[in-house]
Amino acid sequence: MSLIKHRVVMMSAFALLVICSAGMLIFSQLPLPVHAAESNLVVNAGFETGNLSNWTCDAGDAVVSSPVHNGSSALKMSPGNSTTGQCTQTISVQPNTAYTLSGYFDGSYAYIGINGGPSTWKSTTSYGQLTVNFTTTASQTSVSMYVHGWYGQGDVYADDIALLGPAGSGTPAPTPQPTAIVTPTPTQAPTPTPAPCISCNSGLPKHLLTGYWQDFTNGATPLRLSNVNSNYTIVAVAFANADPANPGGVTFGIDSGLSSALGGYTSAQFTSDIATLHSQGKKVIISVGGQNGAINVSDSTSATNFTNSVYGLIKQYGFDGVDIDLENGFSPASMAGALQQLYSMVGSNLIITLAPQTIDMQSTSGSYFQLALDIKSILTVVNMQYYNSGSMLGCDGNVYSQGNENFLTALACIQLQNGLRPDQVALGLPASASAATSGYVSPSVVNAALDCLATGNNCGSFKPPATYPTIRGAMTWSVNWDASNGSNFANTVGGHLSSLP
């Protein structure tokens, strides 16, 4: 969405989702890890048995004689539209010990990793090696390692899988593959490639109001995070910035100007305020990018840096998820991979939102739309910016100008008819005329558009081809501009959401 940063000029957003790998096992005050004599702990590591013995694999996976990296056999993983061709093996290990997991792969989007731990991936047209290093926790006695491809991306071949390190004392049974959609509880490891999960983020209400909180000053009312209007369900902290030392990585810290405006707002107070909002049933996510955010996720390295850095911020501050507001180009595949990996590290409660411009969602061929569809199984909501965009095509092929109800409903219809669930679609509007260059509408118009989409009532001249009772709600830039305008958006739209079906 075009958001105003440091001045009343809205920024446009490119929201993406990335194919990323990352993650570490978390420890606290552990002794230095043990390094012991190394041996390969993977059974049937080269698939020379001619079958998948000791492996648990998705349907369609098989042992083949070509192409191979070494010997006479290799694993062929065959991803489908809802599977990644994953194979797993659970292996006994020793606590507080360093291990190296590796394998040779041929094909697009080949992954190797540890459930609940690190992973990596790459695409290749001939066999190449992938390697991850990790250290077990002080009480850990087994790991579940996996290899897989990616949804609908073609066959991937794997050979000579190795887990190097000392053997553990037990021999755990292989982890069974789920036969149905499973939403992990907080005590379960999240699977590395989740099945479609329509119950994800089940702690959120049916209809949402999202607002961006400004970590900078620009004429809007400065606010402590804990002073955000209570009608907001999700607060998106704007923004995390690019880490110049790690391409694709992001950093965050309280802006000095905002801290001064609030009489000395500290990082500790900010973290405490997130806990306060949590106690009120609110969610707080970190928004990545913004007008000045030069973050570029376009390959496996930048995707890994992105995932690791966002995960670090989640652990540091207690964020509930991430909002993608990138404006400087991206690879949908890389961003999707990064977000999928982040999901595998955080679990099914991870909130993922996107903030595309209207032009980004005109066609499924656009990068943002591709990203949304690629991560549909873990995507919370798309908060498209219905402002600073001029005229656009609606789902009926007619041209609509911004600033009225028809523009909102006819453009939302494109997303609703082209693959996104209604609960993944929300209307993003500026909180006041000062918050955007153009496209502001009264909050009452937003309510009418939500009524029209949800029930078919209160429509303008455009009436959608169906009703969408689970339409997710609305978003605004920003809670600060809303506070400057008497919280009119939050009170009007937020108060109306409970009247929707």
Buried (B, 14 or more C-beta within 10 A) or exposed (E): BBBBBBEBBBBBBBBBBBBBBBBBBEEEEEEEBBEEEBEBBBBBBBBBEEEBEBBBBBEEBEBBEEEBBEEEBBBBBBBEEEBBBBBBBBBBBBBBBBBEBBBBBBBBBBBBBBBBBBBBBBBBEEBBBBEBEBBBBEEBBBBBBBBBBBBEBBBBBBBBBBBBBBBBEEEBEBBEBEEEEBBBEEEEBBBBBBBEBEEBBEEBEBBBBBBBBBBBBBBBBBBBBBBBBBBBBBBBBBBBBBBEEBBBBBBBEBBEBBBEBBEEBEEEBBBBBBEBBEEEEBBBBBBBBBBBBEBBBBBBBBBBBBBBBBBBBBEEBBBBBBBBBBBBEBBBBBBBBBBBBBBBBBBBBBBBBBBBBBBBBBEBEBBBBBBBBBBBBBBBBBBBBBBBBEEBBBBEEEEBEBBBBBBBBBBBBBBBEBEBBBBBBBBBBBBBBBBBBBBBBEBBBBBBBBBBBBBBEBBBEBBBEEBBBBBBBBBBBBBBBBBBBEBBBBBBBBEBBEEBE
